[in-house]
């Protein structure tokens, strides 16, 4: 067969088998441009090379422009969630705190809104033969705001700090079973090798902006971030006032080039409604994140722009597989079949969400297998399953949190379940009461027979496949134990090649459709609101907001 | 035998201190009922238990609750309000800043509502049974039952979003002058005025009606004093006594109970601070916040009692038993 793309042959000859497999998938149309760029960046292929290959094969596609085009020197006023406590990169675990960190700090790798990895403080990364050692090449000429040069010792110290259980690190759950302290090796001043506990195909995501604690700090960081705010990013701290707000000024020495705004101002809010009012009243230019409930007016306001990002934010409706009434998978499937998912998405999110298919594989993930049929409402089948299970219905309590759309979603489940004789009673409690001590035996989340939990966006589905669903998963509220599932997930996590990931994903998705320990009905979009005329605002579904190219002209 | 002013004051202060101590015990005991722990509240529900344990250890939150309380009491006795577990910084600046904010907003609201509502109440009493009386009474009653969040949103939409006369946020930039600060506080004060107007006006009306019907007013009129003098010297002085008590009772609400208003207008007052501390299980911040509101309430009540005693006409020697 004639090679349709002879121009890239010289490039292919210089690549390894894994890279060539990826290029082959792209040529064959097995993956789209997005998947190609994402996997290529995960394999450590540089942007110029990826752009050249993508351009040769798919010349209509475009890489994201980095050039800032708006008016320079403006001040961008942002409405932000109130940070939950002290701003410390090691402990921060909330959206407001993350937003503050990310204004001054940067990651080794940037997980872009389309889930492609792009270089940030690392310029390249490569796995060894089985994905158990990943080597990162660091960018040269990067300085901290305090003046020091960023080198490998800063990277080693930062990630060691996060992987060390003695440090109250919020990233510990991410690195558990993946990276242990003492296994990070400085090869030279600009090269760092990570020796993993087990092969891991998506490890670069764990050092990316997907892991918001992983901003690179000076090696001698003493836990006093609110005094120093020492990072490498495009903005430097001007003023921070707990519970009130923060302002930042452009970093003239930023390695990434010119920073367009002169200043940014963040105002902290305790809820969404005051932010919406402040945006409408002209007090703000941007709200970092809005949810549809309570912001419906903004969605149709011509004076506003909504930035919509497809995301993996979702709710998990768990059914305990180890105790009645949900210990029969036919009953669990029956309940899942009562939900009219498109109607739920329309009602709760005005359509700004993707359908869930009862697995963590959100459509946004390139590794999701779209050949697996979508589960749809089918009351006849649900009734047949109930009959086969010998159940004529039962009362059960759905325990959930008083958070965003969750109480409304619970009511929709309650109404749907009634169609097959399941009498759902609702117990809606504050999040702190729902999570309790977050340990088995001390938490409504982990102990309730039927519960609903909020989960945020992740750049890869790995944590969502393991913690809530594997036999020893620490968030396994469904008490789901299936050795075949555990084996498939281990295989998926270790796999580097996308086509293999997809192949395994299909089997995982099928298995979860059969077992249905958790209902994943939707994955809703991440929304950012700006005033019309505000340009260059770049949010991510992780809750970051990049403003170096923003203009409020 | 009656106490002198100094003994009265000493007794009231002693009771106040005892109240504050009991309040601290109640807050401490209530705090133990809150679910979760501070490490979990800071790191989030999905954090690794080893990280939660490490943070609890760093913050001293893994010690027995009684020990934490006793340490805190010891600190208070040395003038130290303690260290916020959530912010890992001294509690005092947070409390003092939030209290100052709340007092400022309360002052603006009182300056607006007191003359307005007392004037309306007195006018309604003087025009008893007329249309004016009915309008003032009915308006007062109707306004009182409107929840603050409704009034807040209405005034924000009207004056902030549509007319753009006043800033929506009650938080001003550093360096803003007194008048500029006032500009930011007018909008959030309006819902408080709406809530309090009816209550204070009704009390003022009732007090005025009672004073108008009293013997001393009749005597003053019979003595030939002008209407204005009778009202100023005899009616108002007596009519305002119960109103002062009512205003004092509302001050603790104005300072510590404005969570909704503070949230909608983005104002860092003591109410929001206390609520956030309870959510975060930040025990030192919670104790200090509640006690500061408690202390302020006691002080205002004391002041109101003293003012009432000062305004109450002294019994004529030889009268009474």
Contacts between the chains, C-beta under 8 A, distances in Angstrom:
chain1	res1	chain2	res2	distance
A	82	B	276	7.8
A	84	B	41	7.8
A	84	B	42	6.7
A	84	B	86	7.3
A	84	B	280	7.0
A	85	B	42	4.9
A	85	B	86	4.2
A	85	B	87	5.8
A	85	B	88	7.6
A	85	B	280	6.7
A	86	B	86	7.1
A	86	B	87	5.0
A	86	B	88	4.6
A	86	B	89	7.1
A	88	B	88	7.8
A	91	B	42	6.2
A	91	B	43	6.1
A	91	B	51	8.0
A	91	B	55	6.5
A	93	B	42	7.1
A	93	B	43	5.0
A	93	B	44	3.7
A	93	B	46	7.9
A	93	B	47	6.1
A	94	B	44	6.7
A	165	B	48	7.5
A	165	B	50	4.2
A	165	B	51	7.0
A	165	B	54	6.6
A	166	B	54	5.8
A	167	B	51	7.7
A	167	B	54	6.5
A	168	B	39	7.2
A	168	B	43	7.0
A	168	B	51	5.0
A	168	B	52	7.7
A	168	B	54	4.1
A	168	B	55	3.6
A	168	B	58	6.1
A	169	B	48	7.9
A	169	B	51	5.5
A	170	B	43	5.2
A	170	B	44	7.0
A	170	B	47	5.6
A	170	B	51	6.3
A	172	B	47	7.2
A	172	B	48	3.8
A	172	B	50	6.2
A	172	B	51	4.5
A	173	B	46	6.2
A	173	B	47	6.2
A	173	B	48	4.3
A	173	B	51	7.5
A	176	B	48	6.2
A	239	B	174	7.6
A	242	B	87	5.8
A	242	B	89	7.5
A	242	B	94	7.2
A	243	B	94	7.6
A	243	B	268	5.1
A	243	B	272	7.9
A	243	B	273	7.4
A	243	B	276	7.6
A	244	B	171	6.1
A	244	B	268	5.7
A	245	B	171	7.4
A	267	B	169	6.9
A	267	B	171	7.3
A	267	B	266	6.4
A	268	B	266	7.7
A	269	B	263	7.8
A	269	B	266	5.8
A	270	B	262	8.0
A	270	B	263	4.5
A	270	B	266	7.9
A	270	B	272	6.5
A	270	B	276	7.8
A	271	B	263	5.8
A	273	B	153	7.8
A	273	B	264	6.8
A	274	B	168	7.8
A	274	B	263	6.3
A	274	B	264	5.0
A	274	B	265	7.1
A	274	B	266	5.5
A	277	B	153	7.3
A	277	B	156	5.0
A	277	B	157	7.4
A	277	B	160	6.9
A	277	B	161	6.6
A	277	B	168	5.8
A	277	B	264	7.4
A	278	B	168	5.3
A	278	B	169	6.2
A	278	B	266	7.1
A	280	B	161	4.9
A	281	B	156	7.0
A	281	B	160	4.4
A	281	B	161	4.6
A	281	B	164	6.9
A	281	B	168	4.4
A	282	B	164	6.8
A	283	B	167	6.7
A	283	B	168	5.4
A	283	B	169	5.6
A	431	B	45	7.3
A	432	B	34	7.2
A	432	B	35	5.2
A	432	B	36	5.1
A	432	B	41	6.8
A	432	B	279	6.6
A	433	B	35	4.7
A	435	B	35	7.8
A	435	B	36	6.6
A	435	B	40	7.4
A	435	B	45	3.8
A	436	B	35	5.2
A	436	B	36	6.2
A	437	B	35	7.7
A	437	B	36	6.1
A	437	B	37	7.0
A	437	B	40	6.7
A	438	B	36	7.6
A	438	B	40	5.9
A	438	B	45	4.9
A	438	B	46	7.5
A	438	B	47	7.7
A	438	B	49	7.5
A	438	B	52	7.8
A	439	B	49	6.5
A	445	B	45	7.0
A	467	B	46	7.8
A	474	B	48	7.7
A	474	B	49	7.8
A	475	B	46	6.6
